[in-house]
Amino acid sequence: MILDANAFIGKWPYWPVQASSVHDLIAELGMVKIDAAAICSTRSVFVNWEDGNAEVEKAAKLQGSAVIPFACLGTTELSHAFREPAYDFDGLQRRGFVGVRLYPQHHSYHPLFSGFVDVILEDAASRGWPVVLPLRIIMNWGMPTVGPEVMHELVTRHPRVKWILAGVNYLHELQMATSLMLRYSNVCLETSCVMGYAAIEKTACMCGSGQLLFGSGAPLQLATAGLAKIVQANLSDDAKEAILSGNLKRLLGGYIA
Amino acid sequence: MIVDGHVHIGKSTRLQINVDGAMLLKIADSLHIDKLCCTDLTALFYDMHEGNRLLYAEMKKFPDRLLGYASLHSTRFGQAALDEIRRCKEDYGMRGLKIYSTPEMSIAEAAMIPIMETCAELKMPILAHTTPAECEYLMSRVPEVNFIMAHAGGQPYAHGDWNRAIMVAQRFPNLYLDTACSTVDSGFVATCIRELGARRVIFGTDIPLLDPAPQLAKALAVDVPAEEKALYMGGNILRLMGVGA
């Protein structure tokens, strides 16, 4: 079984990407034998997070076990109106969501100074929901980033959260991630943007394979390329199995049979 | 007549906006703004087809008050983008184009040229969130298009440098400056008008992102004859869009 910790539905505004629907995504992942993917919608990133979550909910109903629905949460504040920040976490759970993604670099807030982020993280910790925090959405220099020091501070501030650090690539970024992984067993690194030579092996060597999660960034990134990083890494079969599915299964606590 | 040349409609978590035509007009009415030139946020940042359709639906609800900019989220969609501009003009009655630019994804590139040429052919002004340097690149290549530098340099990527915006606009007679921005520097609008003339300045508020009251105040505060004020407070954008006042 192969599980993808980081895939998307929705449109890509920067250049044409053929796949956008959940059918497209599942077909693309199926071609490289990826069985299921944790997804959020790019609509949540670029338009409105609530509308994107509605798309993910619908996609999960359509595709069943192939979709692992993550809710993208952003600010509830509007620039032109007063609005009390209130998240319906119970409602999200009833709708089938099993984890959270945050995109502060796309949603105009600073995660260290926005109180609602602490609310989200503490609630996620209580529910045992993994929280994906991407340093960048895909490995492309045109994309805005969250500073590694900000990620480090946020994780340290909320050590109970099951963290999935995503979008990490450069050496100093990996150093930030590995320092946290060594300190907290509930911090994982998702691999979609890790592009350095033998970087997966080195990270596994330093931290063990139990905190690495395969992620593709599909369909925005090529799923087969992301998979090759794991499949062709100089790691044991057990380590590869853990990265490709076992670790995410464990993180989701019985959600995947 | 006051016409706001720079207005956003629709949804954007990034910009913390969720607004429809009715809500915008409530704001406009409170400040005696007669018409709003709107760009849809979904079209600007995500899906041009969907967002422009959404704007068209709002325009139909308020045909005398809302004017539409077709919006593109990228220069990289080739013929589909050109077809969309044409559809927006011919089927939806939109009268301008809006496009965004960032340092990482600058529109100052070859792919923007056919978009500008199409707008020139269709007589649609382009409101572009650009820096003076980007305008210089683009206007050097398609000088015949009517191009509005959104924020007149008063935005982070342009370092708030409206003086530079004026210098570039002096070189290109079809380059216009939009007053909407967080900058309320003394002399900003007055210098634009003095150096370029009232025909080259477009009043805008950037509602609902910015508070329109200071935007209106800074534009109305300029000491010029009423006929000149009428140009930049609405006449110019209506002329560029081909709308009778």
Contacts between the chains, C-beta under 8 A, distances in Angstrom:
chain1	res1	chain2	res2	distance
A	11	B	46	6.0
A	11	B	47	4.9
A	13	B	45	5.9
A	13	B	46	5.0
A	13	B	47	7.1
A	13	B	73	4.0
A	13	B	74	5.9
A	14	B	73	7.6
A	14	B	74	5.4
A	14	B	76	6.8
A	14	B	105	6.3
A	15	B	74	6.4
A	15	B	76	4.4
A	15	B	77	7.7
A	16	B	76	7.1
A	16	B	77	6.2
A	16	B	80	7.9
A	42	B	46	7.4
A	43	B	46	6.7
A	44	B	13	7.5
A	46	B	12	7.9
A	46	B	14	7.3
A	46	B	45	5.0
A	46	B	46	4.4
A	47	B	10	8.0
A	47	B	11	5.5
A	47	B	12	6.4
A	47	B	13	7.1
A	47	B	41	7.0
A	47	B	42	5.3
A	47	B	45	6.8
A	47	B	46	4.9
A	48	B	11	4.1
A	48	B	12	7.1
A	48	B	13	5.4
A	48	B	18	6.8
A	49	B	13	5.1
A	51	B	11	6.9
A	74	B	13	4.3
A	75	B	13	6.8
A	75	B	16	6.3
A	77	B	16	5.8
A	78	B	16	5.1
A	78	B	17	6.6
A	78	B	18	5.8
A	79	B	15	6.7
A	79	B	16	4.2
A	79	B	17	6.1
A	79	B	208	6.4
A	79	B	209	5.7
A	80	B	17	6.8
A	80	B	19	6.4
A	80	B	23	7.9
A	80	B	27	7.7
A	80	B	207	7.4
A	80	B	208	3.6
A	80	B	209	7.6
A	106	B	13	7.7
A	106	B	14	5.7
A	107	B	13	5.1
A	107	B	14	5.6
A	108	B	13	7.9
A	108	B	14	5.2
A	108	B	15	6.9
A	108	B	16	6.5
A	141	B	104	6.7
A	142	B	104	4.2
A	142	B	105	5.0
A	143	B	104	7.3
A	144	B	104	7.5
